[in-house]
Amino acid sequence: MLRNQVGAGRSFVPWVATPGETFGGEGLEGSASYASQARAEEESETLHLSSARFSAMLREQPATALILLRQIMSERTALLVKFGQHAMLTVEQRLIASLVRLAQSHDTRAGAAVPPVPRRLLGELVGATRESISLVLGRLCAEGLVRREGGGLFISDLDKLVMRLAPATRPPLADLDEHAPVGAGFRREA
């Protein structure tokens, strides 16, 4: 989980890095200044690439470096889209976008128990108060799109939830097939 301090003890979560994603790319720049603090919410393994080793990779393995740069740019684009959503979408739309992303980013096919996402984290991801999040979750539960169970949120109808988003923010429907990873306290029900 990446967390940015904005002063007076306040912070926000711009991104939750999932398996296979990068974070801390600003450390590859010569006079690096990290914008976020990273903290693993569960036992994790990370790989570290210093700016010197990245420069060596560029020289010695340009094809591999290019793959990494493409991934970083893709993740940066997704982050810029998310910030655009904060400026243009309602709290409900931002919450739905966050739920969909979290659901698609975790693999529960192995049947492993997945920890629930705390509402406070949802508030930080969405940029809204707990009260606003509770109101939206209440509506989504009343419509049968999401249900609360044991402190976790479970997506009852991912397709209908995605359809609630504005057309410009919807992920491609091909990305929402029945084998898409679902988790982080969310699961798609049959």
ZADO-1210 file (C-alpha; in nm, 4 decimals, padded with zeros to 6 digits):
<atoms>
<atom x="00.0000" y="00.0000" z="00.0000" code="MET" pos="1"/>
<atom x="00.1411" y="00.3375" z="-00.1002" code="LEU" pos="2"/>
<atom x="00.0586" y="00.6275" z="00.1289" code="ARG" pos="3"/>
<atom x="00.1289" y="00.9966" z="00.0701" code="ASN" pos="4"/>
<atom x="00.1437" y="01.2451" z="00.3571" code="GLN" pos="5"/>
<atom x="-00.0361" y="01.5706" z="00.2825" code="VAL" pos="6"/>
<atom x="00.0350" y="01.7514" z="00.6093" code="GLY" pos="7"/>
<atom x="-00.1274" y="01.7923" z="00.9491" code="ALA" pos="8"/>
<atom x="-00.1223" y="01.4152" z="01.0005" code="GLY" pos="9"/>
<atom x="-00.3427" y="01.3552" z="00.6966" code="ARG" pos="10"/>
<atom x="-00.2553" y="01.1103" z="00.4238" code="SER" pos="11"/>
<atom x="-00.4123" y="00.9393" z="00.1268" code="PHE" pos="12"/>
<atom x="-00.3583" y="00.6124" z="-00.0576" code="VAL" pos="13"/>
<atom x="-00.2953" y="00.6822" z="-00.4263" code="PRO" pos="14"/>
<atom x="-00.2349" y="00.3179" z="-00.5158" code="TRP" pos="15"/>
<atom x="-00.2331" y="-00.0364" z="-00.3851" code="VAL" pos="16"/>
<atom x="00.0427" y="-00.2224" z="-00.5688" code="ALA" pos="17"/>
<atom x="-00.0562" y="-00.5800" z="-00.6415" code="THR" pos="18"/>
<atom x="00.1626" y="-00.8792" z="-00.7367" code="PRO" pos="19"/>
<atom x="00.3680" y="-00.8054" z="-01.0469" code="GLY" pos="20"/>
<atom x="00.3341" y="-00.4273" z="-01.0217" code="GLU" pos="21"/>
<atom x="00.6082" y="-00.1778" z="-00.9477" code="THR" pos="22"/>
<atom x="00.6371" y="00.1028" z="-00.6962" code="PHE" pos="23"/>
<atom x="00.9058" y="00.3506" z="-00.5967" code="GLY" pos="24"/>
<atom x="01.0096" y="00.4277" z="-00.9542" code="GLY" pos="25"/>
<atom x="01.1051" y="00.7789" z="-00.8461" code="GLU" pos="26"/>
<atom x="01.4097" y="00.6147" z="-00.6822" code="GLY" pos="27"/>
<atom x="01.5530" y="00.5463" z="-01.0284" code="LEU" pos="28"/>
<atom x="01.6091" y="00.9186" z="-01.0793" code="GLU" pos="29"/>
<atom x="01.9486" y="01.0566" z="-00.9746" code="GLY" pos="30"/>
<atom x="01.8318" y="01.2964" z="-00.7017" code="SER" pos="31"/>
<atom x="01.5453" y="01.0755" z="-00.5895" code="ALA" pos="32"/>
<atom x="01.2753" y="01.2137" z="-00.3667" code="SER" pos="33"/>
<atom x="01.0131" y="00.9553" z="-00.2758" code="TYR" pos="34"/>
<atom x="00.6555" y="01.0827" z="-00.2835" code="ALA" pos="35"/>
<atom x="00.5033" y="00.7797" z="-00.1089" code="SER" pos="36"/>
<atom x="00.5740" y="00.5451" z="00.1751" code="GLN" pos="37"/>
<atom x="00.5180" y="00.1780" z="00.0990" code="ALA" pos="38"/>
<atom x="00.3947" y="-00.0763" z="00.3520" code="ARG" pos="39"/>
<atom x="00.3030" y="-00.4383" z="00.2943" code="ALA" pos="40"/>
<atom x="-00.0353" y="-00.5322" z="00.4409" code="GLU" pos="41"/>
<atom x="00.0555" y="-00.9004" z="00.4264" code="GLU" pos="42"/>
<atom x="00.3768" y="-01.0995" z="00.4005" code="GLU" pos="43"/>
<atom x="00.5314" y="-01.0047" z="00.0671" code="SER" pos="44"/>
<atom x="00.8479" y="-01.0366" z="-00.1314" code="GLU" pos="45"/>
<atom x="00.9796" y="-00.7405" z="-00.3271" code="THR" pos="46"/>
<atom x="01.2702" y="-00.6954" z="-00.5630" code="LEU" pos="47"/>
<atom x="01.4863" y="-00.3836" z="-00.5368" code="HIS" pos="48"/>
<atom x="01.6522" y="-00.2207" z="-00.8361" code="LEU" pos="49"/>
<atom x="01.8913" y="00.0650" z="-00.7567" code="SER" pos="50"/>
<atom x="01.9467" y="00.3479" z="-01.0039" code="SER" pos="51"/>
<atom x="02.2997" y="00.2146" z="-01.0725" code="ALA" pos="52"/>
<atom x="02.1690" y="-00.1352" z="-01.1450" code="ARG" pos="53"/>
<atom x="01.8911" y="00.0107" z="-01.3620" code="PHE" pos="54"/>
<atom x="02.1521" y="00.2035" z="-01.5642" code="SER" pos="55"/>
<atom x="02.3490" y="-00.1200" z="-01.6045" code="ALA" pos="56"/>
<atom x="02.0306" y="-00.2975" z="-01.7177" code="MET" pos="57"/>
<atom x="01.9724" y="-00.0277" z="-01.9796" code="LEU" pos="58"/>
<atom x="02.3233" y="-00.0848" z="-02.1179" code="ARG" pos="59"/>
<atom x="02.3497" y="-00.4616" z="-02.0875" code="GLU" pos="60"/>
<atom x="01.9883" y="-00.5824" z="-02.1275" code="GLN" pos="61"/>
<atom x="01.8014" y="-00.3130" z="-02.3214" code="PRO" pos="62"/>
<atom x="01.5127" y="-00.5453" z="-02.4154" code="ALA" pos="63"/>
<atom x="01.4466" y="-00.6283" z="-02.0485" code="THR" pos="64"/>
<atom x="01.4789" y="-00.2612" z="-01.9504" code="ALA" pos="65"/>
<atom x="01.2299" y="-00.1680" z="-02.2214" code="LEU" pos="66"/>
<atom x="00.9755" y="-00.4177" z="-02.0833" code="ILE" pos="67"/>
<atom x="01.0175" y="-00.2675" z="-01.7364" code="LEU" pos="68"/>
<atom x="00.9843" y="00.0891" z="-01.8687" code="LEU" pos="69"/>
<atom x="00.6656" y="-00.0050" z="-02.0541" code="ARG" pos="70"/>
<atom x="00.5193" y="-00.1523" z="-01.7368" code="GLN" pos="71"/>
<atom x="00.6116" y="00.1584" z="-01.5350" code="ILE" pos="72"/>
<atom x="00.4532" y="00.3832" z="-01.7995" code="MET" pos="73"/>
<atom x="00.1386" y="00.1684" z="-01.8031" code="SER" pos="74"/>
<atom x="00.1127" y="00.1932" z="-01.4243" code="GLU" pos="75"/>
<atom x="00.1753" y="00.5692" z="-01.4403" code="ARG" pos="76"/>
<atom x="-00.1046" y="00.6026" z="-01.6954" code="THR" pos="77"/>
<atom x="-00.3412" y="00.4095" z="-01.4680" code="ALA" pos="78"/>
<atom x="-00.2467" y="00.6383" z="-01.1787" code="LEU" pos="79"/>
<atom x="-00.3142" y="00.9484" z="-01.3903" code="LEU" pos="80"/>
<atom x="-00.6530" y="00.8039" z="-01.4892" code="VAL" pos="81"/>
<atom x="-00.7287" y="00.7494" z="-01.1190" code="LYS" pos="82"/>
<atom x="-00.6408" y="01.1096" z="-01.0366" code="PHE" pos="83"/>
<atom x="-00.8622" y="01.2228" z="-01.3238" code="GLY" pos="84"/>
<atom x="-01.1426" y="01.0181" z="-01.1697" code="GLN" pos="85"/>
<atom x="-01.0969" y="01.2031" z="-00.8412" code="HIS" pos="86"/>
<atom x="-01.1498" y="01.5297" z="-01.0243" code="ALA" pos="87"/>
<atom x="-01.4432" y="01.4255" z="-01.2430" code="MET" pos="88"/>
<atom x="-01.6346" y="01.1365" z="-01.0849" code="LEU" pos="89"/>
<atom x="-01.8788" y="01.1194" z="-00.7970" code="THR" pos="90"/>
<atom x="-01.7906" y="00.9423" z="-00.4730" code="VAL" pos="91"/>
<atom x="-02.0049" y="00.6478" z="-00.5865" code="GLU" pos="92"/>
<atom x="-01.8239" y="00.6192" z="-00.9202" code="GLN" pos="93"/>
<atom x="-01.4808" y="00.6447" z="-00.7530" code="ARG" pos="94"/>
<atom x="-01.5789" y="00.3791" z="-00.4993" code="LEU" pos="95"/>
<atom x="-01.7039" y="00.1445" z="-00.7702" code="ILE" pos="96"/>
<atom x="-01.3854" y="00.1992" z="-00.9747" code="ALA" pos="97"/>
<atom x="-01.1750" y="00.1163" z="-00.6665" code="SER" pos="98"/>
<atom x="-01.3814" y="-00.1938" z="-00.5850" code="LEU" pos="99"/>
<atom x="-01.3522" y="-00.3206" z="-00.9416" code="VAL" pos="100"/>
<atom x="-00.9758" y="-00.2638" z="-00.9530" code="ARG" pos="101"/>
<atom x="-00.9217" y="-00.4371" z="-00.6185" code="LEU" pos="102"/>
<atom x="-01.1457" y="-00.7257" z="-00.7192" code="ALA" pos="103"/>
<atom x="-00.9624" y="-00.7769" z="-01.0470" code="GLN" pos="104"/>
<atom x="-00.6167" y="-00.7515" z="-00.8898" code="SER" pos="105"/>
<atom x="-00.6383" y="-01.0490" z="-00.6504" code="HIS" pos="106"/>
<atom x="-00.6469" y="-01.4151" z="-00.7374" code="ASP" pos="107"/>
<atom x="-00.8725" y="-01.6263" z="-00.5168" code="THR" pos="108"/>
<atom x="-00.9032" y="-01.9233" z="-00.7519" code="ARG" pos="109"/>
<atom x="-00.6847" y="-02.1282" z="-00.5170" code="ALA" pos="110"/>
<atom x="-00.9560" y="-02.0898" z="-00.2521" code="GLY" pos="111"/>
<atom x="-00.7320" y="-01.9052" z="-00.0064" code="ALA" pos="112"/>
<atom x="-00.9001" y="-01.6800" z="00.2466" code="ALA" pos="113"/>
<atom x="-00.8592" y="-01.3162" z="00.1527" code="VAL" pos="114"/>
<atom x="-00.8526" y="-01.0440" z="00.4180" code="PRO" pos="115"/>
<atom x="-01.1283" y="-00.7838" z="00.3973" code="PRO" pos="116"/>
<atom x="-01.0468" y="-00.4299" z="00.2892" code="VAL" pos="117"/>
<atom x="-01.1158" y="-00.1902" z="00.5771" code="PRO" pos="118"/>
<atom x="-01.3597" y="00.0907" z="00.5038" code="ARG" pos="119"/>
<atom x="-01.0937" y="00.3392" z="00.6119" code="ARG" pos="120"/>
<atom x="-00.8719" y="00.2168" z="00.3271" code="LEU" pos="121"/>
<atom x="-01.1627" y="00.2506" z="00.0859" code="LEU" pos="122"/>
<atom x="-01.2083" y="00.6065" z="00.2073" code="GLY" pos="123"/>
<atom x="-00.8429" y="00.6832" z="00.1453" code="GLU" pos="124"/>
<atom x="-00.8492" y="00.5198" z="-00.1981" code="LEU" pos="125"/>
<atom x="-01.1648" y="00.7038" z="-00.2952" code="VAL" pos="126"/>
<atom x="-01.0828" y="01.0326" z="-00.1244" code="GLY" pos="127"/>
<atom x="-01.4044" y="01.0438" z="00.0761" code="ALA" pos="128"/>
<atom x="-01.5187" y="01.0324" z="00.4371" code="THR" pos="129"/>
<atom x="-01.6302" y="00.7130" z="00.6064" code="ARG" pos="130"/>
<atom x="-01.9816" y="00.8514" z="00.6170" code="GLU" pos="131"/>
<atom x="-01.9884" y="00.9028" z="00.2392" code="SER" pos="132"/>
<atom x="-01.8478" y="00.5545" z="00.1832" code="ILE" pos="133"/>
<atom x="-02.1108" y="00.4037" z="00.4167" code="SER" pos="134"/>
<atom x="-02.3941" y="00.5790" z="00.2327" code="LEU" pos="135"/>
<atom x="-02.2742" y="00.4517" z="-00.1055" code="VAL" pos="136"/>
<atom x="-02.2135" y="00.0992" z="00.0264" code="LEU" pos="137"/>
<atom x="-02.5642" y="00.1024" z="00.1740" code="GLY" pos="138"/>
<atom x="-02.7097" y="00.1835" z="-00.1690" code="ARG" pos="139"/>
<atom x="-02.4955" y="-00.0793" z="-00.3433" code="LEU" pos="140"/>
<atom x="-02.5994" y="-00.3405" z="-00.0848" code="CYS" pos="141"/>
<atom x="-02.9672" y="-00.2460" z="-00.1191" code="ALA" pos="142"/>
<atom x="-02.9376" y="-00.2973" z="-00.4962" code="GLU" pos="143"/>
<atom x="-02.7734" y="-00.6382" z="-00.4473" code="GLY" pos="144"/>
<atom x="-02.4444" y="-00.5396" z="-00.6145" code="LEU" pos="145"/>
<atom x="-02.2309" y="-00.5691" z="-00.2997" code="VAL" pos="146"/>
<atom x="-02.2890" y="-00.7369" z="00.0332" code="ARG" pos="147"/>
<atom x="-02.1203" y="-00.7054" z="00.3705" code="ARG" pos="148"/>
<atom x="-02.0178" y="-01.0231" z="00.5471" code="GLU" pos="149"/>
<atom x="-01.7896" y="-01.0626" z="00.8473" code="GLY" pos="150"/>
<atom x="-01.6173" y="-00.7294" z="00.8018" code="GLY" pos="151"/>
<atom x="-01.5543" y="-00.7938" z="00.4334" code="GLY" pos="152"/>
<atom x="-01.7201" y="-00.6718" z="00.1186" code="LEU" pos="153"/>
<atom x="-01.8264" y="-00.9208" z="-00.1446" code="PHE" pos="154"/>
<atom x="-01.9229" y="-00.8236" z="-00.4976" code="ILE" pos="155"/>
<atom x="-02.2463" y="-01.0005" z="-00.5899" code="SER" pos="156"/>
<atom x="-02.2647" y="-00.8823" z="-00.9510" code="ASP" pos="157"/>
<atom x="-01.9379" y="-00.7501" z="-01.0926" code="LEU" pos="158"/>
<atom x="-02.0805" y="-00.6894" z="-01.4409" code="ASP" pos="159"/>
<atom x="-02.3660" y="-00.4709" z="-01.3115" code="LYS" pos="160"/>
<atom x="-02.1236" y="-00.2905" z="-01.0820" code="LEU" pos="161"/>
<atom x="-01.8998" y="-00.2098" z="-01.3786" code="VAL" pos="162"/>
<atom x="-02.2023" y="-00.0896" z="-01.5770" code="MET" pos="163"/>
<atom x="-02.2676" y="00.1713" z="-01.3060" code="ARG" pos="164"/>
<atom x="-01.9475" y="00.3498" z="-01.4064" code="LEU" pos="165"/>
<atom x="-01.9442" y="00.6241" z="-01.6663" code="ALA" pos="166"/>
<atom x="-01.8620" y="00.4774" z="-02.0111" code="PRO" pos="167"/>
<atom x="-01.5220" y="00.6494" z="-02.0210" code="ALA" pos="168"/>
<atom x="-01.4109" y="00.4817" z="-01.6972" code="THR" pos="169"/>
<atom x="-01.5218" y="00.1266" z="-01.7682" code="ARG" pos="170"/>
<atom x="-01.2491" y="-00.1320" z="-01.8109" code="PRO" pos="171"/>
<atom x="-01.2809" y="-00.3289" z="-02.1350" code="PRO" pos="172"/>
<atom x="-01.5438" y="-00.5992" z="-02.0924" code="LEU" pos="173"/>
<atom x="-01.2931" y="-00.8570" z="-02.2175" code="ALA" pos="174"/>
<atom x="-01.0977" y="-00.7876" z="-01.8956" code="ASP" pos="175"/>
<atom x="-01.3977" y="-00.8985" z="-01.6907" code="LEU" pos="176"/>
<atom x="-01.4157" y="-01.2629" z="-01.7909" code="ASP" pos="177"/>
<atom x="-01.5048" y="-01.5313" z="-01.5409" code="GLU" pos="178"/>
<atom x="-01.1375" y="-01.6126" z="-01.4812" code="HIS" pos="179"/>
<atom x="-01.0408" y="-01.2581" z="-01.3828" code="ALA" pos="180"/>
<atom x="-00.8778" y="-01.2574" z="-01.0394" code="PRO" pos="181"/>
<atom x="-01.1101" y="-01.1462" z="-00.7616" code="VAL" pos="182"/>
<atom x="-01.0281" y="-01.0907" z="-00.3978" code="GLY" pos="183"/>
<atom x="-00.9060" y="-00.8554" z="-00.1240" code="ALA" pos="184"/>
<atom x="-01.2206" y="-00.9289" z="00.0703" code="GLY" pos="185"/>
<atom x="-01.4195" y="-00.9234" z="-00.2515" code="PHE" pos="186"/>
<atom x="-01.5381" y="-01.2176" z="-00.4510" code="ARG" pos="187"/>
<atom x="-01.7612" y="-01.2673" z="-00.7485" code="ARG" pos="188"/>
<atom x="-02.0491" y="-01.4996" z="-00.6787" code="GLU" pos="189"/>
<atom x="-02.1974" y="-01.7456" z="-00.9233" code="ALA" pos="190"/>
</atoms>
